[in-house]
Amino acid sequence: MDLPEFRINMERGDTLVLFSDGVTEAVNPSDEDFGEQRLAELVASMQGKSAQEIMEAVHSEVARFTQGAPPADDITVVVARRL
């Protein structure tokens, strides 16, 4: 399986967030997806925070959004910041 390769230059202070579809497809009791837009807004609101704080905030917000329902898929988040 050939996957496309991308290269980016990260400048000091840039943040890269990688996530599984279990994050954006997590659903609340109204069957609404957490979604990419909600994730992007959350990450943008955490500008200047550490990678650890961002990762923990994503996990917390997904749990709050789903009201503690067990995940239907894995919830994987990797955050890298260029210092």
Backbone as CSV, one residue per row, in Angstrom:
resi,resn,N_x,N_y,N_z,CA_x,CA_y,CA_z,C_x,C_y,C_z
1,MET,0.843,-1.172,0.000,0.000,0.000,0.000,0.890,1.237,0.000
2,ASP,0.771,2.050,-1.024,1.547,3.278,-1.112,0.761,4.428,-0.490
3,LEU,1.388,5.109,0.432,0.779,6.265,1.071,1.526,7.518,0.641
4,PRO,0.811,8.625,0.510,1.501,9.853,0.129,2.432,10.319,1.245
5,GLU,3.514,10.943,0.850,4.481,11.464,1.808,4.426,12.981,1.771
6,PHE,4.412,13.584,2.949,4.389,15.036,3.055,5.540,15.482,3.931
7,ARG,6.098,16.619,3.597,7.155,17.209,4.417,6.736,18.625,4.775
8,ILE,6.945,18.964,6.020,6.663,20.319,6.469,7.849,20.803,7.296
9,ASN,8.029,22.088,7.327,9.023,22.686,8.204,8.287,23.284,9.389
10,MET,8.634,22.823,10.565,8.014,23.366,11.764,8.914,24.466,12.312
11,GLU,8.310,25.612,12.519,9.034,26.736,13.101,8.904,26.674,14.615
12,ARG,9.761,27.397,15.311,9.717,27.442,16.775,8.308,27.825,17.233
13,GLY,7.748,27.022,18.133,6.411,27.265,18.661,5.294,26.564,17.900
14,ASP,5.594,25.996,16.719,4.567,25.277,15.952,4.166,23.993,16.684
15,THR,2.920,23.610,16.476,2.381,22.402,17.096,1.816,21.492,16.020
16,LEU,2.131,20.215,16.109,1.598,19.200,15.204,0.754,18.245,16.037
17,VAL,-0.509,18.051,15.631,-1.409,17.152,16.344,-1.831,16.043,15.390
18,LEU,-1.525,14.812,15.763,-1.940,13.634,15.005,-2.991,12.921,15.843
19,PHE,-4.030,12.416,15.188,-5.118,11.796,15.936,-5.767,10.701,15.113
20,SER,-6.318,9.739,15.815,-7.051,8.669,15.139,-8.487,9.128,14.893
21,ASP,-9.172,8.423,14.011,-10.558,8.787,13.702,-11.484,8.580,14.888
22,GLY,-11.019,7.844,15.900,-11.820,7.668,17.103,-12.032,8.970,17.859
23,VAL,-11.138,9.941,17.662,-11.296,11.255,18.294,-12.429,12.015,17.619
24,THR,-12.334,12.188,16.324,-13.310,13.006,15.604,-14.655,12.304,15.430
25,GLU,-14.662,10.978,15.492,-15.913,10.236,15.335,-16.549,9.848,16.665
26,ALA,-15.992,10.314,17.788,-16.613,10.073,19.093,-17.968,10.779,19.101
27,VAL,-18.987,10.100,19.595,-20.339,10.661,19.545,-20.883,10.950,20.944
28,ASN,-21.720,11.975,21.001,-22.397,12.308,22.250,-23.762,11.601,22.273
29,PRO,-24.509,11.735,23.361,-25.810,11.051,23.436,-26.793,11.464,22.336
30,SER,-26.583,12.626,21.700,-27.447,13.065,20.599,-26.962,12.543,19.257
31,ASP,-25.958,11.633,19.277,-25.388,11.032,18.073,-24.668,12.051,17.193
32,GLU,-24.128,13.089,17.803,-23.353,14.122,17.096,-21.872,13.776,17.229
33,ASP,-21.131,13.840,16.121,-19.688,13.588,16.145,-18.946,14.731,16.813
34,PHE,-17.835,14.396,17.469,-16.958,15.419,18.030,-16.452,16.307,16.893
35,GLY,-15.999,15.701,15.814,-15.680,16.414,14.582,-14.323,17.109,14.542
36,GLU,-13.853,17.320,13.329,-12.571,17.982,13.113,-12.611,19.454,13.507
37,GLN,-13.723,20.127,13.243,-13.835,21.552,13.565,-13.709,21.781,15.069
38,ARG,-14.394,20.980,15.856,-14.336,21.106,17.325,-12.909,20.838,17.815
39,LEU,-12.260,19.822,17.234,-10.883,19.511,17.603,-9.955,20.666,17.233
40,ALA,-10.107,21.197,16.033,-9.258,22.306,15.584,-9.429,23.530,16.481
41,GLU,-10.661,23.821,16.862,-10.919,24.972,17.735,-10.302,24.760,19.119
42,LEU,-10.397,23.550,19.627,-9.810,23.243,20.926,-8.301,23.434,20.882
43,VAL,-7.662,22.850,19.874,-6.208,22.957,19.762,-5.799,24.415,19.579
44,ALA,-6.513,25.163,18.754,-6.190,26.580,18.536,-6.312,27.382,19.830
45,SER,-7.263,27.015,20.674,-7.461,27.738,21.940,-6.338,27.454,22.939
46,MET,-5.512,26.462,22.663,-4.458,26.061,23.596,-3.083,26.567,23.164
47,GLN,-3.071,27.574,22.306,-1.806,28.135,21.821,-0.908,28.492,22.995
48,GLY,0.339,28.070,22.931,1.295,28.358,23.985,1.341,27.307,25.088
49,LYS,0.407,26.358,25.076,0.398,25.291,26.078,1.373,24.196,25.662
50,SER,1.756,23.374,26.617,2.676,22.274,26.322,1.965,21.175,25.543
51,ALA,2.748,20.321,24.909,2.187,19.180,24.185,1.385,18.297,25.141
52,GLN,1.886,18.089,26.334,1.193,17.275,27.338,-0.161,17.883,27.694
53,GLU,-0.198,19.215,27.902,-1.458,19.879,28.245,-2.473,19.767,27.108
54,ILE,-2.015,19.892,25.870,-2.913,19.789,24.717,-3.481,18.377,24.624
55,MET,-2.616,17.377,24.751,-3.062,15.991,24.665,-4.078,15.685,25.766
56,GLU,-3.790,16.121,26.977,-4.717,15.879,28.088,-6.042,16.612,27.872
57,ALA,-5.996,17.822,27.322,-7.219,18.591,27.065,-8.083,17.899,26.018
58,VAL,-7.464,17.349,24.984,-8.236,16.639,23.951,-8.931,15.435,24.573
59,HIS,-8.204,14.640,25.348,-8.816,13.471,25.988,-9.946,13.893,26.925
60,SER,-9.725,14.949,27.706,-10.758,15.425,28.637,-11.988,15.921,27.907
61,GLU,-11.769,16.675,26.843,-12.901,17.254,26.116,-13.706,16.174,25.393
62,VAL,-13.032,15.166,24.851,-13.751,14.058,24.212,-14.576,13.305,25.264
63,ALA,-14.003,13.066,26.433,-14.748,12.381,27.504,-15.938,13.216,27.955
64,ARG,-15.755,14.531,28.089,-16.859,15.412,28.482,-17.947,15.400,27.415
65,PHE,-17.530,15.498,26.147,-18.459,15.537,25.014,-19.297,14.260,24.949
66,THR,-18.658,13.119,25.159,-19.367,11.833,25.075,-20.064,11.482,26.386
67,GLN,-19.936,12.354,27.350,-20.556,12.181,28.668,-20.168,10.856,29.305
68,GLY,-18.893,10.494,29.118,-18.360,9.304,29.768,-18.716,7.986,29.119
69,ALA,-19.410,8.012,27.987,-19.738,6.756,27.292,-18.439,6.083,26.845
70,PRO,-18.385,4.768,26.902,-17.163,4.087,26.458,-16.922,4.342,24.973
71,PRO,-15.663,4.522,24.583,-15.374,4.799,23.176,-15.714,3.616,22.275
72,ALA,-16.205,3.926,21.083,-16.507,2.893,20.096,-15.254,2.542,19.285
73,ASP,-14.219,3.358,19.408,-12.975,3.185,18.661,-11.853,3.715,19.541
74,ASP,-10.611,3.478,19.100,-9.502,3.985,19.902,-9.469,5.512,19.875
75,ILE,-9.006,6.101,20.956,-8.842,7.545,21.074,-7.340,7.774,21.210
76,THR,-6.696,8.036,20.079,-5.249,8.208,20.064,-4.916,9.632,19.654
77,VAL,-4.067,10.279,20.455,-3.646,11.653,20.177,-2.141,11.735,20.401
78,VAL,-1.435,12.284,19.418,0.002,12.526,19.537,0.204,14.003,19.260
79,VAL,0.891,14.694,20.163,1.132,16.125,20.009,2.637,16.372,20.045
80,ALA,3.137,17.103,19.069,4.548,17.482,19.021,4.642,18.994,18.892
81,ARG,5.519,19.591,19.698,5.743,21.048,19.632,7.209,21.280,19.354
82,ARG,7.491,22.213,18.469,8.876,22.604,18.211,9.227,23.690,19.213
83,LEU,10.252,23.429,20.016,10.669,24.382,21.042,11.751,25.310,20.523
